[in-house]
Amino acid sequence: MSWFSMLLAAVGGAIGAGVRFGIGHGVHMLGAPAWTGTLVANLLGASLCGILAGLWMERHGSGWRWRGDRWQQEVLAVGGFCGGLTTLSALSLDAAALWRQGHAMTAAIDLGVHGMVGCAACALGFLLARRWVLGRYCTA
């Protein structure tokens, strides 16, 4: 790991965190409960992470992480931006606040949706990337 890769991750993370804040604020301004902003940001980030990783895997082989020929894009986009956009700390805070307010079932559902649907969103991203790459580069 180099200082440059740490800088790329920090820049991507700062942008992702700003987008996450904007999503949370926007969702709240639309009248939705505050915790739904974290859900929207996490599902968007999981989907984007799956799409980006899937595109790199389909175009460059299965060992997508931190390859020498494209590590800058991976660090900036996946490690930085998607890492800043999605967040365990905000999820934990939302769930703890819901639980403390007496909404334990909503907190449990929120945690389950993030985990199960987030993984499904990432897997869907992989599938979409595969279809796009196969359709674009493997036409007969």
DOSE-475456 format. One record per atom (N, C-alpha, C, CB): residue number from 1; chain; atom name; x, y, z. Coordinates in steps of 0.05 Angstrom, whole numbers. Atoms other than C-alpha are relative to their C-alpha. Glycine has a CB too. Layout:
<atoms>
(atom NUM; "A"; "CA"; (X; Y; Z))
...
</atoms>
This chain:
<atoms>
(atom 1; "A"; "N"; (17; -23; 0))
(atom 1; "A"; "CA"; (0; 0; 0))
(atom 1; "A"; "C"; (18; 25; 0))
(atom 1; "A"; "CB"; (-19; 0; 24))
(atom 2; "A"; "N"; (-16; -25; 2))
(atom 2; "A"; "CA"; (26; 69; -18))
(atom 2; "A"; "C"; (-16; 23; 11))
(atom 2; "A"; "CB"; (8; 5; -29))
(atom 3; "A"; "N"; (14; -25; -8))
(atom 3; "A"; "CA"; (10; 139; 5))
(atom 3; "A"; "C"; (-20; 9; -21))
(atom 3; "A"; "CB"; (21; 22; 6))
(atom 4; "A"; "N"; (18; -9; 22))
(atom 4; "A"; "CA"; (-21; 152; -63))
(atom 4; "A"; "C"; (-26; -16; 1))
(atom 4; "A"; "CB"; (14; -4; -27))
(atom 5; "A"; "N"; (25; 16; -1))
(atom 5; "A"; "CA"; (-70; 94; -55))
(atom 5; "A"; "C"; (-17; 9; 24))
(atom 5; "A"; "CB"; (6; -30; 2))
(atom 6; "A"; "N"; (14; -10; -24))
(atom 6; "A"; "CA"; (-88; 120; 15))
(atom 6; "A"; "C"; (-14; 27; -7))
(atom 6; "A"; "CB"; (19; 4; 24))
(atom 7; "A"; "N"; (12; -25; 9))
(atom 7; "A"; "CA"; (-100; 189; -16))
(atom 7; "A"; "C"; (-24; -4; -18))
(atom 7; "A"; "CB"; (21; 17; -14))
(atom 8; "A"; "N"; (22; 6; 17))
(atom 8; "A"; "CA"; (-144; 160; -70))
(atom 8; "A"; "C"; (-24; -10; 15))
(atom 8; "A"; "CB"; (8; -21; -21))
(atom 9; "A"; "N"; (22; 10; -16))
(atom 9; "A"; "CA"; (-185; 122; -19))
(atom 9; "A"; "C"; (-13; 22; 17))
(atom 9; "A"; "CB"; (10; -23; 19))
(atom 10; "A"; "N"; (10; -22; -16))
(atom 10; "A"; "CA"; (-192; 184; 24))
(atom 10; "A"; "C"; (-17; 19; -17))
(atom 10; "A"; "CB"; (23; 16; 13))
(atom 11; "A"; "N"; (16; -17; 18))
(atom 11; "A"; "CA"; (-215; 227; -35))
(atom 11; "A"; "C"; (-26; -13; -7))
(atom 11; "A"; "CB"; (17; 8; -25))
(atom 12; "A"; "N"; (24; 14; 7))
(atom 12; "A"; "CA"; (-264; 175; -58))
(atom 12; "A"; "C"; (-19; -2; 24))
(atom 12; "A"; "CB"; (6; -28; -10))
(atom 13; "A"; "N"; (17; 2; -25))
(atom 13; "A"; "CA"; (-289; 165; 14))
(atom 13; "A"; "C"; (-13; 26; 7))
(atom 13; "A"; "CB"; (17; -10; 23))
(atom 14; "A"; "N"; (12; -27; -6))
(atom 14; "A"; "CA"; (-299; 240; 24))
(atom 14; "A"; "C"; (-23; 6; -19))
(atom 14; "A"; "CB"; (22; 22; -2))
(atom 15; "A"; "N"; (21; -4; 19))
(atom 15; "A"; "CA"; (-340; 244; -40))
(atom 15; "A"; "C"; (-24; -18; 7))
(atom 15; "A"; "CB"; (10; -5; -29))
(atom 16; "A"; "N"; (21; 19; -7))
(atom 16; "A"; "CA"; (-380; 182; -21))
(atom 16; "A"; "C"; (-15; 9; 25))
(atom 16; "A"; "CB"; (11; -28; 4))
(atom 17; "A"; "N"; (13; -9; -24))
(atom 17; "A"; "CA"; (-393; 209; 49))
(atom 17; "A"; "C"; (-18; 25; -5))
(atom 17; "A"; "CB"; (21; 6; 22))
(atom 18; "A"; "N"; (17; -23; 7))
(atom 18; "A"; "CA"; (-418; 275; 20))
(atom 18; "A"; "C"; (-25; -8; -14))
(atom 18; "A"; "CB"; (16; 19; -18))
(atom 19; "A"; "N"; (24; 10; 14))
(atom 19; "A"; "CA"; (-465; 238; -26))
(atom 19; "A"; "C"; (-19; -14; 19))
(atom 19; "A"; "CB"; (8; -20; -23))
(atom 20; "A"; "N"; (16; 13; -20))
(atom 20; "A"; "CA"; (-489; 195; 32))
(atom 20; "A"; "C"; (-15; 21; 17))
(atom 20; "A"; "CB"; (17; -18; 18))
(atom 21; "A"; "N"; (12; -21; -16))
(atom 21; "A"; "CA"; (-503; 258; 73))
(atom 21; "A"; "C"; (-23; 13; -17))
(atom 21; "A"; "CB"; (20; 22; 8))
(atom 22; "A"; "N"; (20; -12; 18))
(atom 22; "A"; "CA"; (-541; 288; 13))
(atom 22; "A"; "C"; (-24; -18; -3))
(atom 22; "A"; "CB"; (12; 6; -27))
(atom 23; "A"; "N"; (23; 19; 3))
(atom 23; "A"; "CA"; (-583; 225; 4))
(atom 23; "A"; "C"; (-16; 0; 26))
(atom 23; "A"; "CB"; (11; -28; -6))
(atom 24; "A"; "N"; (14; 0; -26))
(atom 24; "A"; "CA"; (-600; 223; 79))
(atom 24; "A"; "C"; (-16; 25; 4))
(atom 24; "A"; "CB"; (20; -3; 22))
(atom 25; "A"; "N"; (14; -25; -3))
(atom 25; "A"; "CA"; (-619; 296; 79))
(atom 25; "A"; "C"; (-24; 2; -19))
(atom 25; "A"; "CB"; (19; 24; -4))
(atom 26; "A"; "N"; (21; -1; 20))
(atom 26; "A"; "CA"; (-659; 290; 15))
(atom 26; "A"; "C"; (-23; -18; 7))
(atom 26; "A"; "CB"; (11; -8; -27))
(atom 27; "A"; "N"; (22; 19; -7))
(atom 27; "A"; "CA"; (-698; 229; 38))
(atom 27; "A"; "C"; (-16; 11; 24))
(atom 27; "A"; "CB"; (12; -28; 7))
(atom 28; "A"; "N"; (13; -11; -23))
(atom 28; "A"; "CA"; (-713; 263; 104))
(atom 28; "A"; "C"; (-18; 24; -8))
(atom 28; "A"; "CB"; (20; 9; 22))
(atom 29; "A"; "N"; (15; -23; 10))
(atom 29; "A"; "CA"; (-736; 326; 68))
(atom 29; "A"; "C"; (-26; -8; -15))
(atom 29; "A"; "CB"; (17; 18; -18))
(atom 30; "A"; "N"; (24; 11; 14))
(atom 30; "A"; "CA"; (-785; 283; 28))
(atom 30; "A"; "C"; (-20; -11; 20))
(atom 30; "A"; "CB"; (9; -22; -19))
(atom 31; "A"; "N"; (19; 8; -20))
(atom 31; "A"; "CA"; (-817; 264; 94))
(atom 31; "A"; "C"; (3; -29; 10))
(atom 31; "A"; "CB"; (-28; 3; -10))
(atom 32; "A"; "N"; (-5; 27; -9))
(atom 32; "A"; "CA"; (-789; 194; 103))
(atom 32; "A"; "C"; (15; 0; 27))
(atom 32; "A"; "CB"; (17; -16; -21))
(atom 33; "A"; "N"; (-15; 2; -25))
(atom 33; "A"; "CA"; (-762; 171; 171))
(atom 33; "A"; "C"; (30; 3; -5))
(atom 33; "A"; "CB"; (-6; -26; 14))
(atom 34; "A"; "N"; (-29; -6; 3))
(atom 34; "A"; "CA"; (-689; 191; 182))
(atom 34; "A"; "C"; (16; -26; -7))
(atom 34; "A"; "CB"; (11; 12; 25))
(atom 35; "A"; "N"; (-15; 25; 4))
(atom 35; "A"; "CA"; (-665; 118; 182))
(atom 35; "A"; "C"; (-1; -10; -29))
(atom 35; "A"; "CB"; (-9; -22; 19))
(atom 36; "A"; "N"; (3; 9; 28))
(atom 36; "A"; "CA"; (-689; 107; 110))
(atom 36; "A"; "C"; (22; 12; -18))
(atom 36; "A"; "CB"; (-27; 6; -11))
(atom 37; "A"; "N"; (-22; -11; 15))
(atom 37; "A"; "CA"; (-634; 153; 84))
(atom 37; "A"; "C"; (24; -18; 0))
(atom 37; "A"; "CB"; (7; 28; 10))
(atom 38; "A"; "N"; (-23; 18; -2))
(atom 38; "A"; "CA"; (-581; 105; 109))
(atom 38; "A"; "C"; (-6; -25; -17))
(atom 38; "A"; "CB"; (5; -8; 29))
(atom 39; "A"; "N"; (7; 24; 17))
(atom 39; "A"; "CA"; (-619; 47; 76))
(atom 39; "A"; "C"; (3; 6; -29))
(atom 39; "A"; "CB"; (-29; -8; 6))
(atom 40; "A"; "N"; (-2; -7; 28))
(atom 40; "A"; "CA"; (-623; 83; 9))
(atom 40; "A"; "C"; (30; 1; -8))
(atom 40; "A"; "CB"; (-14; 26; -6))
(atom 41; "A"; "N"; (-28; -3; 6))
(atom 41; "A"; "CA"; (-549; 101; 11))
(atom 41; "A"; "C"; (15; -27; 0))
(atom 41; "A"; "CB"; (14; 19; 20))
(atom 42; "A"; "N"; (-13; 26; -1))
(atom 42; "A"; "CA"; (-527; 31; 32))
(atom 42; "A"; "C"; (-8; -18; -23))
(atom 42; "A"; "CB"; (-7; -14; 26))
(atom 43; "A"; "N"; (9; 17; 22))
(atom 43; "A"; "CA"; (-569; -4; -21))
(atom 43; "A"; "C"; (11; 10; -27))
(atom 43; "A"; "CB"; (-30; -2; -2))
(atom 44; "A"; "N"; (-12; -11; 24))
(atom 44; "A"; "CA"; (-545; 44; -75))
(atom 44; "A"; "C"; (30; -6; -1))
(atom 44; "A"; "CB"; (-4; 31; 0))
(atom 45; "A"; "N"; (-28; 7; -1))
(atom 45; "A"; "CA"; (-473; 34; -52))
(atom 45; "A"; "C"; (6; -29; -5))
(atom 45; "A"; "CB"; (12; 8; 26))
(atom 46; "A"; "N"; (-4; 29; 4))
(atom 46; "A"; "CA"; (-479; -42; -50))
(atom 46; "A"; "C"; (-5; -7; -30))
(atom 46; "A"; "CB"; (-20; -16; 17))
(atom 47; "A"; "N"; (5; 5; 28))
(atom 47; "A"; "CA"; (-509; -42; -120))
(atom 47; "A"; "C"; (23; 10; -17))
(atom 47; "A"; "CB"; (-27; 13; -9))
(atom 48; "A"; "N"; (-21; -11; 15))
(atom 48; "A"; "CA"; (-456; 4; -147))
(atom 48; "A"; "C"; (26; -16; 3))
(atom 48; "A"; "CB"; (5; 30; 8))
(atom 49; "A"; "N"; (-24; 17; -5))
(atom 49; "A"; "CA"; (-401; -37; -114))
(atom 49; "A"; "C"; (-1; -26; -16))
(atom 49; "A"; "CB"; (2; -6; 30))
(atom 50; "A"; "N"; (4; 25; 16))
(atom 50; "A"; "CA"; (-429; -100; -146))
(atom 50; "A"; "C"; (4; 5; -30))
(atom 50; "A"; "CB"; (-27; -12; 5))
(atom 51; "A"; "N"; (-3; -6; 28))
(atom 51; "A"; "CA"; (-433; -67; -214))
(atom 51; "A"; "C"; (29; 5; -7))
(atom 51; "A"; "CB"; (-17; 25; -8))
(atom 52; "A"; "N"; (-28; -6; 6))
(atom 52; "A"; "CA"; (-362; -39; -212))
(atom 52; "A"; "C"; (17; -24; 2))
(atom 52; "A"; "CB"; (10; 22; 19))
(atom 53; "A"; "N"; (-17; 24; -3))
(atom 53; "A"; "CA"; (-331; -102; -185))
(atom 53; "A"; "C"; (-7; -21; -21))
(atom 53; "A"; "CB"; (-4; -13; 28))
(atom 54; "A"; "N"; (8; 18; 21))
(atom 54; "A"; "CA"; (-372; -143; -234))
(atom 54; "A"; "C"; (12; 7; -27))
(atom 54; "A"; "CB"; (-29; -2; -1))
(atom 55; "A"; "N"; (-11; -9; 26))
(atom 55; "A"; "CA"; (-349; -101; -293))
(atom 55; "A"; "C"; (30; -7; -1))
(atom 55; "A"; "CB"; (-4; 30; -3))
(atom 56; "A"; "N"; (-29; 6; 0))
(atom 56; "A"; "CA"; (-276; -108; -273))
(atom 56; "A"; "C"; (5; -30; -1))
(atom 56; "A"; "CB"; (13; 11; 25))
(atom 57; "A"; "N"; (-4; 29; 1))
(atom 57; "A"; "CA"; (-284; -183; -261))
(atom 57; "A"; "C"; (-6; -11; -28))
(atom 57; "A"; "CB"; (-18; -14; 20))
(atom 58; "A"; "N"; (7; 10; 26))
(atom 58; "A"; "CA"; (-318; -195; -328))
(atom 58; "A"; "C"; (19; 9; -22))
(atom 58; "A"; "CB"; (-28; 9; -8))
(atom 59; "A"; "N"; (-18; -10; 21))
(atom 59; "A"; "CA"; (-270; -152; -368))
(atom 59; "A"; "C"; (29; -8; 5))
(atom 59; "A"; "CB"; (-2; 30; -1))
(atom 60; "A"; "N"; (-28; 4; -6))
(atom 60; "A"; "CA"; (-205; -170; -332))
(atom 60; "A"; "C"; (5; -26; 15))
(atom 60; "A"; "CB"; (10; 23; 16))
(atom 61; "A"; "N"; (-5; 25; -15))
(atom 61; "A"; "CA"; (-214; -238; -299))
(atom 61; "A"; "C"; (-11; 1; 28))
(atom 61; "A"; "CB"; (29; -7; 0))
(atom 62; "A"; "N"; (13; 3; -26))
(atom 62; "A"; "CA"; (-238; -263; -232))
(atom 62; "A"; "C"; (15; 14; 22))
(atom 62; "A"; "CB"; (-4; -28; 6))
(atom 63; "A"; "N"; (-14; -13; -22))
(atom 63; "A"; "CA"; (-183; -232; -190))
(atom 63; "A"; "C"; (-1; 30; -2))
(atom 63; "A"; "CB"; (29; -9; -1))
(atom 64; "A"; "N"; (5; -28; 6))
(atom 64; "A"; "CA"; (-212; -162; -193))
(atom 64; "A"; "C"; (14; 19; 20))
(atom 64; "A"; "CB"; (-28; 5; 1))
(atom 65; "A"; "N"; (-9; -19; -20))
(atom 65; "A"; "CA"; (-183; -132; -129))
(atom 65; "A"; "C"; (29; 8; -3))
(atom 65; "A"; "CB"; (-4; -12; 27))
(atom 66; "A"; "N"; (-26; -13; -2))
(atom 66; "A"; "CA"; (-124; -85; -132))
(atom 66; "A"; "C"; (20; -11; -20))
(atom 66; "A"; "CB"; (11; -3; 28))
(atom 67; "A"; "N"; (-19; 8; 21))
(atom 67; "A"; "CA"; (-94; -109; -197))
(atom 67; "A"; "C"; (18; 23; -8))
(atom 67; "A"; "CB"; (-15; -11; -25))
(atom 68; "A"; "N"; (-20; -20; 6))
(atom 68; "A"; "CA"; (-33; -72; -220))
(atom 68; "A"; "C"; (-8; 20; -22))
(atom 68; "A"; "CB"; (25; -12; -7))
(atom 69; "A"; "N"; (6; -17; 22))
(atom 69; "A"; "CA"; (-63; -45; -284))
(atom 69; "A"; "C"; (-24; 18; 4))
(atom 69; "A"; "CB"; (-5; -17; -24))
(atom 70; "A"; "N"; (23; -17; -5))
(atom 70; "A"; "CA"; (-124; -13; -253))
(atom 70; "A"; "C"; (-5; 5; 29))
(atom 70; "A"; "CB"; (-25; -12; -13))
(atom 71; "A"; "N"; (3; -3; -28))
(atom 71; "A"; "CA"; (-113; -7; -179))
(atom 71; "A"; "C"; (-10; 27; 8))
(atom 71; "A"; "CB"; (25; -7; 14))
(atom 72; "A"; "N"; (8; -27; -8))
(atom 72; "A"; "CA"; (-123; 68; -178))
(atom 72; "A"; "C"; (-31; 3; -2))
(atom 72; "A"; "CB"; (13; 21; -18))
(atom 73; "A"; "N"; (30; -2; 3))
(atom 73; "A"; "CA"; (-195; 63; -205))
(atom 73; "A"; "C"; (-14; -16; 22))
(atom 73; "A"; "CB"; (-8; -10; -28))
(atom 74; "A"; "N"; (13; 17; -20))
(atom 74; "A"; "CA"; (-211; 6; -157))
(atom 74; "A"; "C"; (1; 13; 28))
(atom 74; "A"; "CB"; (13; -27; 1))
(atom 75; "A"; "N"; (-3; -13; -26))
(atom 75; "A"; "CA"; (-184; 43; -96))
(atom 75; "A"; "C"; (-18; 24; 2))
(atom 75; "A"; "CB"; (30; 8; 5))
(atom 76; "A"; "N"; (17; -24; 0))
(atom 76; "A"; "CA"; (-219; 108; -114))
(atom 76; "A"; "C"; (-29; -7; 0))
(atom 76; "A"; "CB"; (7; 18; -24))
(atom 77; "A"; "N"; (29; 5; 3))
(atom 77; "A"; "CA"; (-286; 79; -135))
(atom 77; "A"; "C"; (-11; -20; 21))
(atom 77; "A"; "CB"; (-5; -11; -28))
(atom 78; "A"; "N"; (11; 20; -18))
(atom 78; "A"; "CA"; (-296; 16; -93))
(atom 78; "A"; "C"; (9; 5; 29))
(atom 78; "A"; "CB"; (9; -28; -9))
(atom 79; "A"; "N"; (-9; -4; -27))
(atom 79; "A"; "CA"; (-252; 25; -32))
(atom 79; "A"; "C"; (-7; 28; 11))
(atom 79; "A"; "CB"; (30; -4; 1))
(atom 80; "A"; "N"; (5; -28; -10))
(atom 80; "A"; "CA"; (-262; 101; -28))
(atom 80; "A"; "C"; (-29; 7; -2))
(atom 80; "A"; "CB"; (16; 19; -16))
(atom 81; "A"; "N"; (27; -11; 4))
(atom 81; "A"; "CA"; (-328; 123; -59))
(atom 81; "A"; "C"; (-22; -19; 12))
(atom 81; "A"; "CB"; (-6; 4; -29))
(atom 82; "A"; "N"; (21; 19; -10))
(atom 82; "A"; "CA"; (-370; 60; -44))
(atom 82; "A"; "C"; (4; -4; 30))
(atom 82; "A"; "CB"; (2; -27; -14))
(atom 83; "A"; "N"; (-5; 2; -28))
(atom 83; "A"; "CA"; (-337; 54; 24))
(atom 83; "A"; "C"; (-10; 24; 16))
(atom 83; "A"; "CB"; (30; -4; 6))
(atom 84; "A"; "N"; (10; -24; -13))
(atom 84; "A"; "CA"; (-355; 126; 41))
(atom 84; "A"; "C"; (-30; 3; -2))
(atom 84; "A"; "CB"; (13; 24; -12))
(atom 85; "A"; "N"; (29; -1; 5))
(atom 85; "A"; "CA"; (-425; 120; 12))
(atom 85; "A"; "C"; (-15; -19; 19))
(atom 85; "A"; "CB"; (-7; -7; -29))
(atom 86; "A"; "N"; (12; 20; -18))
(atom 86; "A"; "CA"; (-442; 57; 52))
(atom 86; "A"; "C"; (13; 3; 27))
(atom 86; "A"; "CB"; (2; -29; -12))
(atom 87; "A"; "N"; (-12; -5; -26))
(atom 87; "A"; "CA"; (-431; 58; 126))
(atom 87; "A"; "C"; (-13; -18; 21))
(atom 87; "A"; "CB"; (-3; 28; 8))
(atom 88; "A"; "N"; (10; 16; -22))
(atom 88; "A"; "CA"; (-437; 11; 184))
(atom 88; "A"; "C"; (-5; 18; 24))
(atom 88; "A"; "CB"; (21; -22; 8))
(atom 89; "A"; "N"; (4; -17; -23))
(atom 89; "A"; "CA"; (-431; 67; 234))
(atom 89; "A"; "C"; (-28; 14; 0))
(atom 89; "A"; "CB"; (21; 22; 1))
(atom 90; "A"; "N"; (26; -13; 2))
(atom 90; "A"; "CA"; (-494; 103; 209))
(atom 90; "A"; "C"; (-22; -21; 4))
(atom 90; "A"; "CB"; (-4; 14; -27))
(atom 91; "A"; "N"; (19; 22; -4))
(atom 91; "A"; "CA"; (-531; 36; 206))
(atom 91; "A"; "C"; (-3; -7; 29))
(atom 91; "A"; "CB"; (8; -24; -17))
(atom 92; "A"; "N"; (0; 6; -28))
(atom 92; "A"; "CA"; (-511; 21; 277))
(atom 92; "A"; "C"; (-14; 22; 16))
(atom 92; "A"; "CB"; (28; -4; 10))
(atom 93; "A"; "N"; (13; -23; -14))
(atom 93; "A"; "CA"; (-532; 90; 301))
(atom 93; "A"; "C"; (-30; 0; -4))
(atom 93; "A"; "CB"; (12; 27; -9))
(atom 94; "A"; "N"; (29; 1; 6))
(atom 94; "A"; "CA"; (-600; 85; 266))
(atom 94; "A"; "C"; (-13; -22; 16))
(atom 94; "A"; "CB"; (-5; -4; -30))
(atom 95; "A"; "N"; (12; 23; -14))
(atom 95; "A"; "CA"; (-614; 16; 295))
(atom 95; "A"; "C"; (0; 4; 31))
(atom 95; "A"; "CB"; (16; -26; -6))
(atom 96; "A"; "N"; (-1; -5; -28))
(atom 96; "A"; "CA"; (-591; 36; 365))
(atom 96; "A"; "C"; (-21; 21; 8))
(atom 96; "A"; "CB"; (28; 8; 9))
(atom 97; "A"; "N"; (19; -21; -6))
(atom 97; "A"; "CA"; (-634; 99; 363))
(atom 97; "A"; "C"; (-28; -11; -1))
(atom 97; "A"; "CB"; (3; 24; -19))
(atom 98; "A"; "N"; (27; 12; 2))
(atom 98; "A"; "CA"; (-695; 60; 340))
(atom 98; "A"; "C"; (-6; -18; 24))
(atom 98; "A"; "CB"; (-3; -16; -26))
(atom 99; "A"; "N"; (4; 18; -23))
(atom 99; "A"; "CA"; (-685; 8; 394))
(atom 99; "A"; "C"; (-4; 16; 26))
(atom 99; "A"; "CB"; (25; -18; 3))
(atom 100; "A"; "N"; (2; -17; -24))
(atom 100; "A"; "CA"; (-675; 62; 447))
(atom 100; "A"; "C"; (-27; 14; 2))
(atom 100; "A"; "CB"; (22; 20; 1))
(atom 101; "A"; "N"; (26; -14; 1))
(atom 101; "A"; "CA"; (-740; 96; 425))
(atom 101; "A"; "C"; (-23; -20; 3))
(atom 101; "A"; "CB"; (-3; 15; -26))
(atom 102; "A"; "N"; (20; 20; -4))
(atom 102; "A"; "CA"; (-777; 30; 436))
(atom 102; "A"; "C"; (-10; -13; -26))
(atom 102; "A"; "CB"; (-23; 13; 13))
(atom 103; "A"; "N"; (7; 11; 26))
(atom 103; "A"; "CA"; (-779; 9; 363))
(atom 103; "A"; "C"; (19; -23; -7))
(atom 103; "A"; "CB"; (0; 21; -23))
(atom 104; "A"; "N"; (-19; 23; 4))
(atom 104; "A"; "CA"; (-739; -56; 370))
(atom 104; "A"; "C"; (-6; -16; -25))
(atom 104; "A"; "CB"; (-1; -18; 25))
(atom 105; "A"; "N"; (6; 16; 24))
(atom 105; "A"; "CA"; (-777; -92; 315))
(atom 105; "A"; "C"; (8; 16; -26))
(atom 105; "A"; "CB"; (-30; -6; -1))
(atom 106; "A"; "N"; (-8; -16; 24))
(atom 106; "A"; "CA"; (-765; -34; 265))
(atom 106; "A"; "C"; (31; -1; -2))
(atom 106; "A"; "CB"; (-9; 29; 3))
(atom 107; "A"; "N"; (-29; 2; 1))
(atom 107; "A"; "CA"; (-691; -36; 285))
(atom 107; "A"; "C"; (9; -27; -11))
(atom 107; "A"; "CB"; (12; 5; 28))
(atom 108; "A"; "N"; (-8; 27; 10))
(atom 108; "A"; "CA"; (-687; -111; 273))
(atom 108; "A"; "C"; (-6; -3; -30))
(atom 108; "A"; "CB"; (-16; -21; 16))
(atom 109; "A"; "N"; (7; 1; 29))
(atom 109; "A"; "CA"; (-723; -105; 206))
(atom 109; "A"; "C"; (20; 16; -16))
(atom 109; "A"; "CB"; (-29; 11; -5))
(atom 110; "A"; "N"; (-19; -17; 13))
(atom 110; "A"; "CA"; (-677; -48; 186))
(atom 110; "A"; "C"; (27; -14; -3))
(atom 110; "A"; "CB"; (4; 27; 15))
(atom 111; "A"; "N"; (-25; 15; 2))
(atom 111; "A"; "CA"; (-615; -89; 202))
(atom 111; "A"; "C"; (-2; -23; -19))
(atom 111; "A"; "CB"; (8; -10; 28))
(atom 112; "A"; "N"; (4; 22; 18))
(atom 112; "A"; "CA"; (-643; -149; 166))
(atom 112; "A"; "C"; (-1; 8; -29))
(atom 112; "A"; "CB"; (-25; -16; 7))
(atom 113; "A"; "N"; (2; -10; 27))
(atom 113; "A"; "CA"; (-661; -109; 104))
(atom 113; "A"; "C"; (28; 8; -11))
(atom 113; "A"; "CB"; (-20; 23; -2))
(atom 114; "A"; "N"; (-26; -8; 9))
(atom 114; "A"; "CA"; (-592; -78; 101))
(atom 114; "A"; "C"; (18; -24; -7))
(atom 114; "A"; "CB"; (14; 17; 22))
(atom 115; "A"; "N"; (-16; 23; 5))
(atom 115; "A"; "CA"; (-558; -145; 107))
(atom 115; "A"; "C"; (-9; -17; -23))
(atom 115; "A"; "CB"; (1; -17; 25))
(atom 116; "A"; "N"; (10; 19; 21))
(atom 116; "A"; "CA"; (-601; -189; 63))
(atom 116; "A"; "C"; (-4; 15; -27))
(atom 116; "A"; "CB"; (-27; -12; 8))
(atom 117; "A"; "N"; (5; -14; 25))
(atom 117; "A"; "CA"; (-623; -138; 11))
(atom 117; "A"; "C"; (26; 13; -10))
(atom 117; "A"; "CB"; (-22; 22; 4))
(atom 118; "A"; "N"; (-26; -11; 9))
(atom 118; "A"; "CA"; (-554; -105; 10))
(atom 118; "A"; "C"; (17; -21; -15))
(atom 118; "A"; "CB"; (16; 10; 24))
(atom 119; "A"; "N"; (-15; 22; 14))
(atom 119; "A"; "CA"; (-521; -172; -8))
(atom 119; "A"; "C"; (-14; -7; -26))
(atom 119; "A"; "CB"; (1; -25; 18))
(atom 120; "A"; "N"; (14; 5; 25))
(atom 120; "A"; "CA"; (-575; -184; -60))
(atom 120; "A"; "C"; (5; 22; -20))
(atom 120; "A"; "CB"; (-31; -3; 6))
(atom 121; "A"; "N"; (-6; -22; 18))
(atom 121; "A"; "CA"; (-564; -115; -89))
(atom 121; "A"; "C"; (28; -2; -12))
(atom 121; "A"; "CB"; (-4; 27; 15))
(atom 122; "A"; "N"; (-27; 4; 10))
(atom 122; "A"; "CA"; (-490; -128; -95))
(atom 122; "A"; "C"; (1; -23; -20))
(atom 122; "A"; "CB"; (20; -6; 23))
(atom 123; "A"; "N"; (1; 23; 19))
(atom 123; "A"; "CA"; (-503; -196; -128))
(atom 123; "A"; "C"; (-14; 8; -26))
(atom 123; "A"; "CB"; (-14; -24; 13))
(atom 124; "A"; "N"; (14; -9; 24))
(atom 124; "A"; "CA"; (-552; -163; -176))
(atom 124; "A"; "C"; (19; 18; -16))
(atom 124; "A"; "CB"; (-25; 16; 7))
(atom 125; "A"; "N"; (-20; -17; 14))
(atom 125; "A"; "CA"; (-497; -112; -193))
(atom 125; "A"; "C"; (19; -18; -16))
(atom 125; "A"; "CB"; (15; 17; 20))
(atom 126; "A"; "N"; (-18; 18; 14))
(atom 126; "A"; "CA"; (-451; -170; -211))
(atom 126; "A"; "C"; (-14; -11; -25))
(atom 126; "A"; "CB"; (9; -23; 19))
(atom 127; "A"; "N"; (14; 12; 23))
(atom 127; "A"; "CA"; (-504; -201; -256))
(atom 127; "A"; "C"; (-5; 21; -22))
(atom 127; "A"; "CB"; (-27; -11; 9))
(atom 128; "A"; "N"; (3; -21; 20))
(atom 128; "A"; "CA"; (-519; -134; -290))
(atom 128; "A"; "C"; (26; 5; -15))
(atom 128; "A"; "CB"; (-11; 25; 13))
(atom 129; "A"; "N"; (-26; -5; 13))
(atom 129; "A"; "CA"; (-446; -123; -303))
(atom 129; "A"; "C"; (7; -23; -19))
(atom 129; "A"; "CB"; (22; 3; 21))
(atom 130; "A"; "N"; (-6; 23; 18))
(atom 130; "A"; "CA"; (-438; -193; -332))
(atom 130; "A"; "C"; (-16; 2; -26))
(atom 130; "A"; "CB"; (-6; -26; 15))
(atom 131; "A"; "N"; (17; -2; 24))
(atom 131; "A"; "CA"; (-497; -183; -379))
(atom 131; "A"; "C"; (10; 22; -18))
(atom 131; "A"; "CB"; (-29; 5; 8))
(atom 132; "A"; "N"; (-9; -22; 16))
(atom 132; "A"; "CA"; (-471; -116; -401))
(atom 132; "A"; "C"; (26; -6; -15))
(atom 132; "A"; "CB"; (4; 25; 17))
(atom 133; "A"; "N"; (-26; 7; 12))
(atom 133; "A"; "CA"; (-400; -141; -414))
(atom 133; "A"; "C"; (-4; -21; -21))
(atom 133; "A"; "CB"; (20; -9; 22))
(atom 134; "A"; "N"; (4; 21; 20))
(atom 134; "A"; "CA"; (-423; -204; -449))
(atom 134; "A"; "C"; (-15; 10; -24))
(atom 134; "A"; "CB"; (-16; -24; 13))
(atom 135; "A"; "N"; (14; -11; 23))
(atom 135; "A"; "CA"; (-472; -166; -492))
(atom 135; "A"; "C"; (16; 19; -16))
(atom 135; "A"; "CB"; (-24; 14; 10))
(atom 136; "A"; "N"; (-16; -19; 14))
(atom 136; "A"; "CA"; (-421; -113; -510))
(atom 136; "A"; "C"; (24; -12; -13))
(atom 136; "A"; "CB"; (8; 22; 19))
(atom 137; "A"; "N"; (-26; 10; 10))
(atom 137; "A"; "CA"; (-358; -153; -520))
(atom 137; "A"; "C"; (-1; -29; -11))
(atom 137; "A"; "CB"; (20; 0; 22))
(atom 138; "A"; "N"; (1; 28; 8))
(atom 138; "A"; "CA"; (-382; -224; -536))
(atom 138; "A"; "C"; (-23; -5; -19))
(atom 138; "A"; "CB"; (-4; -18; 25))
(atom 139; "A"; "N"; (22; 4; 20))
(atom 139; "A"; "CA"; (-433; -213; -592))
(atom 139; "A"; "C"; (10; -18; -22))
(atom 139; "A"; "CB"; (-10; 27; -10))
(atom 140; "A"; "N"; (-7; 18; 22))
(atom 140; "A"; "CA"; (-434; -265; -646))
(atom 140; "A"; "C"; (-4; 12; -27))
(atom 140; "A"; "CB"; (-16; -26; 2))
</atoms>
